[in-house]
Amino acid sequence: VMTTSFVRSVVVLGLLRQAIGTQQLPPNQVMTALALFLALAVMGPTWKQVYSEAIAPYSEHEIDLDTAWQRGVAPVRRLVHQQIRPAGNTEDVFPFLDPMPDAAPPTDYDEVPLEALVPAFMLSELKTAFLIGFQIYLPFVILDLVISSVLMSMGMMMLPPVMVSLPFKLMLFVLVDGWHLVVGMLLESFAVAV
């Protein structure tokens, strides 16, 4: 799960729910399931490649376990590299290489041990998810500020702005077809080249 697009998707969807202001709607199960299906859509080509190049030949006893491991890890490494580099997070690998005394400075991602590459990928995914979440959050914060200012100018200081802004946020989200935009943005944010 940690070497897939699941982390980015679930964080962005959680930030979306917070931005709208609905604490438990959609429920966690729905958000997690949507993130899981997005991960299946994004990771499908990589998993098919791993299966056809490593798992199927190993199951048919055409290759040994070590060869299957090398062939299976290669597409995952390529996918991880395709996510870390375009996001500008290549420096995330180095903190995980420091505790490894026998690790030589890598010149290519194929030389980075998985023990360093996977946590670096997770850090990169979290950074990217928070950047996407910020872009989603901003319109809702502006709407909150506008409604709060209008209420203050009308002298309605005792009325919580959230009570008035929530229907407007929901209406805005529905009118711009928010689910389609968010899911589309998530799918486009993954730089997958098979």
mmCIF file of the C-alpha atoms, coordinates in Angstrom:
data_MODEL
# 
_entry.id   MODEL 
# 
loop_
_atom_site.group_PDB 
_atom_site.id 
_atom_site.type_symbol 
_atom_site.label_atom_id 
_atom_site.label_alt_id 
_atom_site.label_comp_id 
_atom_site.label_asym_id 
_atom_site.label_entity_id 
_atom_site.label_seq_id 
_atom_site.pdbx_PDB_ins_code 
_atom_site.Cartn_x 
_atom_site.Cartn_y 
_atom_site.Cartn_z 
_atom_site.occupancy 
_atom_site.B_iso_or_equiv 
_atom_site.pdbx_formal_charge 
_atom_site.auth_seq_id 
_atom_site.auth_comp_id 
_atom_site.auth_asym_id 
_atom_site.auth_atom_id 
_atom_site.pdbx_PDB_model_num 
ATOM 1   C CA . VAL A 1 1   ? 0.000   0.000   0.000   1.00 0.00 ? 1   VAL A CA 1 
ATOM 2   C CA . MET A 1 2   ? 2.832   2.404   0.792   1.00 0.00 ? 2   MET A CA 1 
ATOM 3   C CA . THR A 1 3   ? 4.348   2.035   -2.674  1.00 0.00 ? 3   THR A CA 1 
ATOM 4   C CA . THR A 1 4   ? 1.088   2.972   -4.364  1.00 0.00 ? 4   THR A CA 1 
ATOM 5   C CA . SER A 1 5   ? -0.896  6.128   -4.956  1.00 0.00 ? 5   SER A CA 1 
ATOM 6   C CA . PHE A 1 6   ? -3.126  5.336   -1.973  1.00 0.00 ? 6   PHE A CA 1 
ATOM 7   C CA . VAL A 1 7   ? -1.290  7.660   0.446   1.00 0.00 ? 7   VAL A CA 1 
ATOM 8   C CA . ARG A 1 8   ? -1.674  10.721  -1.774  1.00 0.00 ? 8   ARG A CA 1 
ATOM 9   C CA . SER A 1 9   ? -5.313  10.000  -2.525  1.00 0.00 ? 9   SER A CA 1 
ATOM 10  C CA . VAL A 1 10  ? -6.431  9.374   1.043   1.00 0.00 ? 10  VAL A CA 1 
ATOM 11  C CA . VAL A 1 11  ? -4.680  12.501  2.362   1.00 0.00 ? 11  VAL A CA 1 
ATOM 12  C CA . VAL A 1 12  ? -6.138  14.727  -0.358  1.00 0.00 ? 12  VAL A CA 1 
ATOM 13  C CA . LEU A 1 13  ? -9.628  13.337  0.188   1.00 0.00 ? 13  LEU A CA 1 
ATOM 14  C CA . GLY A 1 14  ? -9.298  13.850  3.947   1.00 0.00 ? 14  GLY A CA 1 
ATOM 15  C CA . LEU A 1 15  ? -8.212  17.463  3.411   1.00 0.00 ? 15  LEU A CA 1 
ATOM 16  C CA . LEU A 1 16  ? -11.140 17.950  1.034   1.00 0.00 ? 16  LEU A CA 1 
ATOM 17  C CA . ARG A 1 17  ? -13.560 16.788  3.701   1.00 0.00 ? 17  ARG A CA 1 
ATOM 18  C CA . GLN A 1 18  ? -12.005 19.188  6.215   1.00 0.00 ? 18  GLN A CA 1 
ATOM 19  C CA . ALA A 1 19  ? -12.109 22.057  3.712   1.00 0.00 ? 19  ALA A CA 1 
ATOM 20  C CA . ILE A 1 20  ? -15.797 21.594  3.055   1.00 0.00 ? 20  ILE A CA 1 
ATOM 21  C CA . GLY A 1 21  ? -16.436 21.471  6.782   1.00 0.00 ? 21  GLY A CA 1 
ATOM 22  C CA . THR A 1 22  ? -18.315 18.203  6.976   1.00 0.00 ? 22  THR A CA 1 
ATOM 23  C CA . GLN A 1 23  ? -16.622 16.379  9.829   1.00 0.00 ? 23  GLN A CA 1 
ATOM 24  C CA . GLN A 1 24  ? -17.785 12.840  9.081   1.00 0.00 ? 24  GLN A CA 1 
ATOM 25  C CA . LEU A 1 25  ? -19.374 13.069  5.640   1.00 0.00 ? 25  LEU A CA 1 
ATOM 26  C CA . PRO A 1 26  ? -18.496 11.254  3.443   1.00 0.00 ? 26  PRO A CA 1 
ATOM 27  C CA . PRO A 1 27  ? -17.644 8.565   6.011   1.00 0.00 ? 27  PRO A CA 1 
ATOM 28  C CA . ASN A 1 28  ? -14.099 7.270   6.421   1.00 0.00 ? 28  ASN A CA 1 
ATOM 29  C CA . GLN A 1 29  ? -15.039 3.999   4.745   1.00 0.00 ? 29  GLN A CA 1 
ATOM 30  C CA . VAL A 1 30  ? -16.180 5.832   1.604   1.00 0.00 ? 30  VAL A CA 1 
ATOM 31  C CA . MET A 1 31  ? -13.073 8.015   1.474   1.00 0.00 ? 31  MET A CA 1 
ATOM 32  C CA . THR A 1 32  ? -10.790 5.020   2.002   1.00 0.00 ? 32  THR A CA 1 
ATOM 33  C CA . ALA A 1 33  ? -12.613 2.963   -0.623  1.00 0.00 ? 33  ALA A CA 1 
ATOM 34  C CA . LEU A 1 34  ? -12.403 5.813   -3.147  1.00 0.00 ? 34  LEU A CA 1 
ATOM 35  C CA . ALA A 1 35  ? -8.669  6.185   -2.447  1.00 0.00 ? 35  ALA A CA 1 
ATOM 36  C CA . LEU A 1 36  ? -8.255  2.435   -2.856  1.00 0.00 ? 36  LEU A CA 1 
ATOM 37  C CA . PHE A 1 37  ? -10.054 2.409   -6.206  1.00 0.00 ? 37  PHE A CA 1 
ATOM 38  C CA . LEU A 1 38  ? -7.962  5.359   -7.368  1.00 0.00 ? 38  LEU A CA 1 
ATOM 39  C CA . ALA A 1 39  ? -4.851  3.407   -6.374  1.00 0.00 ? 39  ALA A CA 1 
ATOM 40  C CA . LEU A 1 40  ? -6.113  0.414   -8.362  1.00 0.00 ? 40  LEU A CA 1 
ATOM 41  C CA . ALA A 1 41  ? -6.670  2.615   -11.418 1.00 0.00 ? 41  ALA A CA 1 
ATOM 42  C CA . VAL A 1 42  ? -3.239  4.252   -11.189 1.00 0.00 ? 42  VAL A CA 1 
ATOM 43  C CA . MET A 1 43  ? -1.290  1.139   -10.247 1.00 0.00 ? 43  MET A CA 1 
ATOM 44  C CA . GLY A 1 44  ? -3.009  -1.264  -12.658 1.00 0.00 ? 44  GLY A CA 1 
ATOM 45  C CA . PRO A 1 45  ? -0.410  -1.044  -15.461 1.00 0.00 ? 45  PRO A CA 1 
ATOM 46  C CA . THR A 1 46  ? 2.482   -1.442  -13.011 1.00 0.00 ? 46  THR A CA 1 
ATOM 47  C CA . TRP A 1 47  ? 0.893   -4.432  -11.308 1.00 0.00 ? 47  TRP A CA 1 
ATOM 48  C CA . LYS A 1 48  ? 0.140   -6.060  -14.663 1.00 0.00 ? 48  LYS A CA 1 
ATOM 49  C CA . GLN A 1 49  ? 3.781   -5.609  -15.639 1.00 0.00 ? 49  GLN A CA 1 
ATOM 50  C CA . VAL A 1 50  ? 4.960   -7.110  -12.329 1.00 0.00 ? 50  VAL A CA 1 
ATOM 51  C CA . TYR A 1 51  ? 2.624   -10.052 -12.812 1.00 0.00 ? 51  TYR A CA 1 
ATOM 52  C CA . SER A 1 52  ? 3.557   -10.731 -16.434 1.00 0.00 ? 52  SER A CA 1 
ATOM 53  C CA . GLU A 1 53  ? 7.315   -10.291 -15.961 1.00 0.00 ? 53  GLU A CA 1 
ATOM 54  C CA . ALA A 1 54  ? 7.842   -11.793 -12.508 1.00 0.00 ? 54  ALA A CA 1 
ATOM 55  C CA . ILE A 1 55  ? 4.925   -13.589 -10.867 1.00 0.00 ? 55  ILE A CA 1 
ATOM 56  C CA . ALA A 1 56  ? 3.616   -15.578 -13.842 1.00 0.00 ? 56  ALA A CA 1 
ATOM 57  C CA . PRO A 1 57  ? 7.067   -16.860 -14.962 1.00 0.00 ? 57  PRO A CA 1 
ATOM 58  C CA . TYR A 1 58  ? 7.916   -17.752 -11.353 1.00 0.00 ? 58  TYR A CA 1 
ATOM 59  C CA . SER A 1 59  ? 4.606   -19.608 -10.952 1.00 0.00 ? 59  SER A CA 1 
ATOM 60  C CA . GLU A 1 60  ? 5.365   -21.566 -14.114 1.00 0.00 ? 60  GLU A CA 1 
ATOM 61  C CA . HIS A 1 61  ? 8.867   -22.397 -12.750 1.00 0.00 ? 61  HIS A CA 1 
ATOM 62  C CA . GLU A 1 62  ? 10.508  -20.599 -15.670 1.00 0.00 ? 62  GLU A CA 1 
ATOM 63  C CA . ILE A 1 63  ? 12.612  -18.340 -13.421 1.00 0.00 ? 63  ILE A CA 1 
ATOM 64  C CA . ASP A 1 64  ? 13.962  -18.610 -9.900  1.00 0.00 ? 64  ASP A CA 1 
ATOM 65  C CA . LEU A 1 65  ? 12.906  -16.500 -6.906  1.00 0.00 ? 65  LEU A CA 1 
ATOM 66  C CA . ASP A 1 66  ? 15.838  -14.081 -7.120  1.00 0.00 ? 66  ASP A CA 1 
ATOM 67  C CA . THR A 1 67  ? 15.145  -13.341 -10.784 1.00 0.00 ? 67  THR A CA 1 
ATOM 68  C CA . ALA A 1 68  ? 11.432  -12.938 -10.053 1.00 0.00 ? 68  ALA A CA 1 
ATOM 69  C CA . TRP A 1 69  ? 12.256  -10.475 -7.269  1.00 0.00 ? 69  TRP A CA 1 
ATOM 70  C CA . GLN A 1 70  ? 14.532  -8.412  -9.511  1.00 0.00 ? 70  GLN A CA 1 
ATOM 71  C CA . ARG A 1 71  ? 11.985  -8.348  -12.330 1.00 0.00 ? 71  ARG A CA 1 
ATOM 72  C CA . GLY A 1 72  ? 9.123   -7.535  -9.954  1.00 0.00 ? 72  GLY A CA 1 
ATOM 73  C CA . VAL A 1 73  ? 10.898  -4.709  -8.175  1.00 0.00 ? 73  VAL A CA 1 
ATOM 74  C CA . ALA A 1 74  ? 11.982  -2.953  -11.387 1.00 0.00 ? 74  ALA A CA 1 
ATOM 75  C CA . PRO A 1 75  ? 8.529   -1.597  -12.406 1.00 0.00 ? 75  PRO A CA 1 
ATOM 76  C CA . VAL A 1 76  ? 7.826   -0.470  -8.834  1.00 0.00 ? 76  VAL A CA 1 
ATOM 77  C CA . ARG A 1 77  ? 11.179  1.332   -8.694  1.00 0.00 ? 77  ARG A CA 1 
ATOM 78  C CA . ARG A 1 78  ? 10.403  3.003   -12.008 1.00 0.00 ? 78  ARG A CA 1 
ATOM 79  C CA . LEU A 1 79  ? 6.999   4.154   -10.752 1.00 0.00 ? 79  LEU A CA 1 
ATOM 80  C CA . VAL A 1 80  ? 8.466   5.471   -7.485  1.00 0.00 ? 80  VAL A CA 1 
ATOM 81  C CA . HIS A 1 81  ? 11.157  7.322   -9.412  1.00 0.00 ? 81  HIS A CA 1 
ATOM 82  C CA . GLN A 1 82  ? 8.534   8.787   -11.756 1.00 0.00 ? 82  GLN A CA 1 
ATOM 83  C CA . GLN A 1 83  ? 6.722   10.230  -8.738  1.00 0.00 ? 83  GLN A CA 1 
ATOM 84  C CA . ILE A 1 84  ? 9.677   11.522  -6.712  1.00 0.00 ? 84  ILE A CA 1 
ATOM 85  C CA . ARG A 1 85  ? 11.623  13.305  -9.454  1.00 0.00 ? 85  ARG A CA 1 
ATOM 86  C CA . PRO A 1 86  ? 8.831   15.410  -11.098 1.00 0.00 ? 86  PRO A CA 1 
ATOM 87  C CA . ALA A 1 87  ? 7.609   16.478  -7.666  1.00 0.00 ? 87  ALA A CA 1 
ATOM 88  C CA . GLY A 1 88  ? 11.071  17.909  -6.967  1.00 0.00 ? 88  GLY A CA 1 
ATOM 89  C CA . ASN A 1 89  ? 11.570  15.667  -3.944  1.00 0.00 ? 89  ASN A CA 1 
ATOM 90  C CA . THR A 1 90  ? 14.784  13.885  -4.906  1.00 0.00 ? 90  THR A CA 1 
ATOM 91  C CA . GLU A 1 91  ? 16.460  15.126  -1.721  1.00 0.00 ? 91  GLU A CA 1 
ATOM 92  C CA . ASP A 1 92  ? 14.029  13.019  0.331   1.00 0.00 ? 92  ASP A CA 1 
ATOM 93  C CA . VAL A 1 93  ? 16.140  9.932   -0.393  1.00 0.00 ? 93  VAL A CA 1 
ATOM 94  C CA . PHE A 1 94  ? 19.291  11.164  1.341   1.00 0.00 ? 94  PHE A CA 1 
ATOM 95  C CA . PRO A 1 95  ? 18.082  11.267  4.980   1.00 0.00 ? 95  PRO A CA 1 
ATOM 96  C CA . PHE A 1 96  ? 17.230  7.584   4.701   1.00 0.00 ? 96  PHE A CA 1 
ATOM 97  C CA . LEU A 1 97  ? 20.650  6.721   3.275   1.00 0.00 ? 97  LEU A CA 1 
ATOM 98  C CA . ASP A 1 98  ? 22.535  8.332   6.192   1.00 0.00 ? 98  ASP A CA 1 
ATOM 99  C CA . PRO A 1 99  ? 21.808  5.582   8.759   1.00 0.00 ? 99  PRO A CA 1 
ATOM 100 C CA . MET A 1 100 ? 22.998  2.926   6.307   1.00 0.00 ? 100 MET A CA 1 
ATOM 101 C CA . PRO A 1 101 ? 26.762  2.658   6.930   1.00 0.00 ? 101 PRO A CA 1 
ATOM 102 C CA . ASP A 1 102 ? 27.515  0.437   3.931   1.00 0.00 ? 102 ASP A CA 1 
ATOM 103 C CA . ALA A 1 103 ? 25.413  2.400   1.437   1.00 0.00 ? 103 ALA A CA 1 
ATOM 104 C CA . ALA A 1 104 ? 27.497  4.190   -1.185  1.00 0.00 ? 104 ALA A CA 1 
ATOM 105 C CA . PRO A 1 105 ? 26.138  7.444   -2.605  1.00 0.00 ? 105 PRO A CA 1 
ATOM 106 C CA . PRO A 1 106 ? 23.844  6.361   -5.442  1.00 0.00 ? 106 PRO A CA 1 
ATOM 107 C CA . THR A 1 107 ? 24.193  7.697   -8.949  1.00 0.00 ? 107 THR A CA 1 
ATOM 108 C CA . ASP A 1 108 ? 20.861  6.270   -10.116 1.00 0.00 ? 108 ASP A CA 1 
ATOM 109 C CA . TYR A 1 109 ? 17.569  5.232   -8.532  1.00 0.00 ? 109 TYR A CA 1 
ATOM 110 C CA . ASP A 1 110 ? 18.336  1.601   -9.356  1.00 0.00 ? 110 ASP A CA 1 
ATOM 111 C CA . GLU A 1 111 ? 21.195  1.791   -6.845  1.00 0.00 ? 111 GLU A CA 1 
ATOM 112 C CA . VAL A 1 112 ? 19.071  3.166   -3.978  1.00 0.00 ? 112 VAL A CA 1 
ATOM 113 C CA . PRO A 1 113 ? 18.130  0.409   -1.523  1.00 0.00 ? 113 PRO A CA 1 
ATOM 114 C CA . LEU A 1 114 ? 14.405  -0.173  -1.117  1.00 0.00 ? 114 LEU A CA 1 
ATOM 115 C CA . GLU A 1 115 ? 14.766  0.577   2.619   1.00 0.00 ? 115 GLU A CA 1 
ATOM 116 C CA . ALA A 1 116 ? 15.551  4.180   1.639   1.00 0.00 ? 116 ALA A CA 1 
ATOM 117 C CA . LEU A 1 117 ? 13.467  4.489   -1.513  1.00 0.00 ? 117 LEU A CA 1 
ATOM 118 C CA . VAL A 1 118 ? 10.093  3.481   -0.035  1.00 0.00 ? 118 VAL A CA 1 
ATOM 119 C CA . PRO A 1 119 ? 10.115  5.962   2.900   1.00 0.00 ? 119 PRO A CA 1 
ATOM 120 C CA . ALA A 1 120 ? 11.406  8.686   0.557   1.00 0.00 ? 120 ALA A CA 1 
ATOM 121 C CA . PHE A 1 121 ? 8.488   7.930   -1.749  1.00 0.00 ? 121 PHE A CA 1 
ATOM 122 C CA . MET A 1 122 ? 6.073   8.195   1.175   1.00 0.00 ? 122 MET A CA 1 
ATOM 123 C CA . LEU A 1 123 ? 7.520   11.577  2.161   1.00 0.00 ? 123 LEU A CA 1 
ATOM 124 C CA . SER A 1 124 ? 7.253   12.766  -1.413  1.00 0.00 ? 124 SER A CA 1 
ATOM 125 C CA . GLU A 1 125 ? 3.644   11.580  -1.590  1.00 0.00 ? 125 GLU A CA 1 
ATOM 126 C CA . LEU A 1 126 ? 2.778   13.409  1.641   1.00 0.00 ? 126 LEU A CA 1 
ATOM 127 C CA . LYS A 1 127 ? 4.351   16.635  0.379   1.00 0.00 ? 127 LYS A CA 1 
ATOM 128 C CA . THR A 1 128 ? 2.508   16.384  -2.921  1.00 0.00 ? 128 THR A CA 1 
ATOM 129 C CA . ALA A 1 129 ? -0.773  15.541  -1.182  1.00 0.00 ? 129 ALA A CA 1 
ATOM 130 C CA . PHE A 1 130 ? -0.502  18.573  1.072   1.00 0.00 ? 130 PHE A CA 1 
ATOM 131 C CA . LEU A 1 131 ? 0.227   20.832  -1.906  1.00 0.00 ? 131 LEU A CA 1 
ATOM 132 C CA . ILE A 1 132 ? -2.846  19.518  -3.720  1.00 0.00 ? 132 ILE A CA 1 
ATOM 133 C CA . GLY A 1 133 ? -4.851  19.815  -0.500  1.00 0.00 ? 133 GLY A CA 1 
ATOM 134 C CA . PHE A 1 134 ? -3.816  23.461  -0.163  1.00 0.00 ? 134 PHE A CA 1 
ATOM 135 C CA . GLN A 1 135 ? -5.117  24.184  -3.662  1.00 0.00 ? 135 GLN A CA 1 
ATOM 136 C CA . ILE A 1 136 ? -8.413  22.539  -2.756  1.00 0.00 ? 136 ILE A CA 1 
ATOM 137 C CA . TYR A 1 137 ? -8.635  24.247  0.630   1.00 0.00 ? 137 TYR A CA 1 
ATOM 138 C CA . LEU A 1 138 ? -8.052  27.807  -0.597  1.00 0.00 ? 138 LEU A CA 1 
ATOM 139 C CA . PRO A 1 139 ? -11.434 28.489  -2.302  1.00 0.00 ? 139 PRO A CA 1 
ATOM 140 C CA . PHE A 1 140 ? -13.289 27.220  0.749   1.00 0.00 ? 140 PHE A CA 1 
ATOM 141 C CA . VAL A 1 141 ? -11.255 29.449  3.096   1.00 0.00 ? 141 VAL A CA 1 
ATOM 142 C CA . ILE A 1 142 ? -11.996 32.453  0.874   1.00 0.00 ? 142 ILE A CA 1 
ATOM 143 C CA . LEU A 1 143 ? -15.700 31.602  0.974   1.00 0.00 ? 143 LEU A CA 1 
ATOM 144 C CA . ASP A 1 144 ? -15.534 31.345  4.779   1.00 0.00 ? 144 ASP A CA 1 
ATOM 145 C CA . LEU A 1 145 ? -13.826 34.739  4.990   1.00 0.00 ? 145 LEU A CA 1 
ATOM 146 C CA . VAL A 1 146 ? -16.381 36.402  2.718   1.00 0.00 ? 146 VAL A CA 1 
ATOM 147 C CA . ILE A 1 147 ? -19.325 34.994  4.660   1.00 0.00 ? 147 ILE A CA 1 
ATOM 148 C CA . SER A 1 148 ? -17.713 35.892  7.965   1.00 0.00 ? 148 SER A CA 1 
ATOM 149 C CA . SER A 1 149 ? -17.129 39.469  6.767   1.00 0.00 ? 149 SER A CA 1 
ATOM 150 C CA . VAL A 1 150 ? -20.719 39.789  5.549   1.00 0.00 ? 150 VAL A CA 1 
ATOM 151 C CA . LEU A 1 151 ? -22.074 38.510  8.863   1.00 0.00 ? 151 LEU A CA 1 
ATOM 152 C CA . MET A 1 152 ? -19.852 40.884  10.838  1.00 0.00 ? 152 MET A CA 1 
ATOM 153 C CA . SER A 1 153 ? -20.898 43.852  8.693   1.00 0.00 ? 153 SER A CA 1 
ATOM 154 C CA . MET A 1 154 ? -24.542 42.958  9.300   1.00 0.00 ? 154 MET A CA 1 
ATOM 155 C CA . GLY A 1 155 ? -23.922 42.880  13.043  1.00 0.00 ? 155 GLY A CA 1 
ATOM 156 C CA . MET A 1 156 ? -24.634 39.161  13.346  1.00 0.00 ? 156 MET A CA 1 
ATOM 157 C CA . MET A 1 157 ? -21.709 38.377  15.627  1.00 0.00 ? 157 MET A CA 1 
ATOM 158 C CA . MET A 1 158 ? -23.493 35.635  17.551  1.00 0.00 ? 158 MET A CA 1 
ATOM 159 C CA . LEU A 1 159 ? -24.247 33.556  14.437  1.00 0.00 ? 159 LEU A CA 1 
ATOM 160 C CA . PRO A 1 160 ? -21.407 31.115  13.693  1.00 0.00 ? 160 PRO A CA 1 
ATOM 161 C CA . PRO A 1 161 ? -20.095 31.718  10.153  1.00 0.00 ? 161 PRO A CA 1 
ATOM 162 C CA . VAL A 1 162 ? -19.727 27.959  9.624   1.00 0.00 ? 162 VAL A CA 1 
ATOM 163 C CA . MET A 1 163 ? -23.485 27.537  9.951   1.00 0.00 ? 163 MET A CA 1 
ATOM 164 C CA . VAL A 1 164 ? -24.040 29.872  7.015   1.00 0.00 ? 164 VAL A CA 1 
ATOM 165 C CA . SER A 1 165 ? -20.993 28.929  4.926   1.00 0.00 ? 165 SER A CA 1 
ATOM 166 C CA . LEU A 1 166 ? -21.532 25.147  4.897   1.00 0.00 ? 166 LEU A CA 1 
ATOM 167 C CA . PRO A 1 167 ? -24.541 25.226  2.536   1.00 0.00 ? 167 PRO A CA 1 
ATOM 168 C CA . PHE A 1 168 ? -22.671 27.635  0.252   1.00 0.00 ? 168 PHE A CA 1 
ATOM 169 C CA . LYS A 1 169 ? -19.590 25.407  0.244   1.00 0.00 ? 169 LYS A CA 1 
ATOM 170 C CA . LEU A 1 170 ? -21.681 22.356  -0.586  1.00 0.00 ? 170 LEU A CA 1 
ATOM 171 C CA . MET A 1 171 ? -23.484 24.262  -3.336  1.00 0.00 ? 171 MET A CA 1 
ATOM 172 C CA . LEU A 1 172 ? -20.168 25.504  -4.775  1.00 0.00 ? 172 LEU A CA 1 
ATOM 173 C CA . PHE A 1 173 ? -18.711 21.999  -4.683  1.00 0.00 ? 173 PHE A CA 1 
ATOM 174 C CA . VAL A 1 174 ? -21.734 20.513  -6.448  1.00 0.00 ? 174 VAL A CA 1 
ATOM 175 C CA . LEU A 1 175 ? -21.963 23.307  -9.041  1.00 0.00 ? 175 LEU A CA 1 
ATOM 176 C CA . VAL A 1 176 ? -18.348 22.965  -10.131 1.00 0.00 ? 176 VAL A CA 1 
ATOM 177 C CA . ASP A 1 177 ? -18.657 19.144  -10.142 1.00 0.00 ? 177 ASP A CA 1 
ATOM 178 C CA . GLY A 1 178 ? -16.100 18.931  -7.364  1.00 0.00 ? 178 GLY A CA 1 
ATOM 179 C CA . TRP A 1 179 ? -15.791 15.154  -7.159  1.00 0.00 ? 179 TRP A CA 1 
ATOM 180 C CA . HIS A 1 180 ? -14.967 14.945  -10.842 1.00 0.00 ? 180 HIS A CA 1 
ATOM 181 C CA . LEU A 1 181 ? -12.410 17.756  -10.530 1.00 0.00 ? 181 LEU A CA 1 
ATOM 182 C CA . VAL A 1 182 ? -10.718 16.314  -7.445  1.00 0.00 ? 182 VAL A CA 1 
ATOM 183 C CA . VAL A 1 183 ? -10.553 12.762  -8.772  1.00 0.00 ? 183 VAL A CA 1 
ATOM 184 C CA . GLY A 1 184 ? -9.374  14.048  -12.155 1.00 0.00 ? 184 GLY A CA 1 
ATOM 185 C CA . MET A 1 185 ? -6.677  16.161  -10.507 1.00 0.00 ? 185 MET A CA 1 
ATOM 186 C CA . LEU A 1 186 ? -5.518  13.193  -8.446  1.00 0.00 ? 186 LEU A CA 1 
ATOM 187 C CA . LEU A 1 187 ? -5.332  10.921  -11.474 1.00 0.00 ? 187 LEU A CA 1 
ATOM 188 C CA . GLU A 1 188 ? -3.461  13.548  -13.504 1.00 0.00 ? 188 GLU A CA 1 
ATOM 189 C CA . SER A 1 189 ? -1.032  14.204  -10.660 1.00 0.00 ? 189 SER A CA 1 
ATOM 190 C CA . PHE A 1 190 ? 0.518   10.777  -11.078 1.00 0.00 ? 190 PHE A CA 1 
ATOM 191 C CA . ALA A 1 191 ? 3.267   10.820  -13.670 1.00 0.00 ? 191 ALA A CA 1 
ATOM 192 C CA . VAL A 1 192 ? 2.849   7.275   -14.928 1.00 0.00 ? 192 VAL A CA 1 
ATOM 193 C CA . ALA A 1 193 ? 4.614   6.255   -18.089 1.00 0.00 ? 193 ALA A CA 1 
ATOM 194 C CA . VAL A 1 194 ? 4.559   2.556   -18.850 1.00 0.00 ? 194 VAL A CA 1 
# 
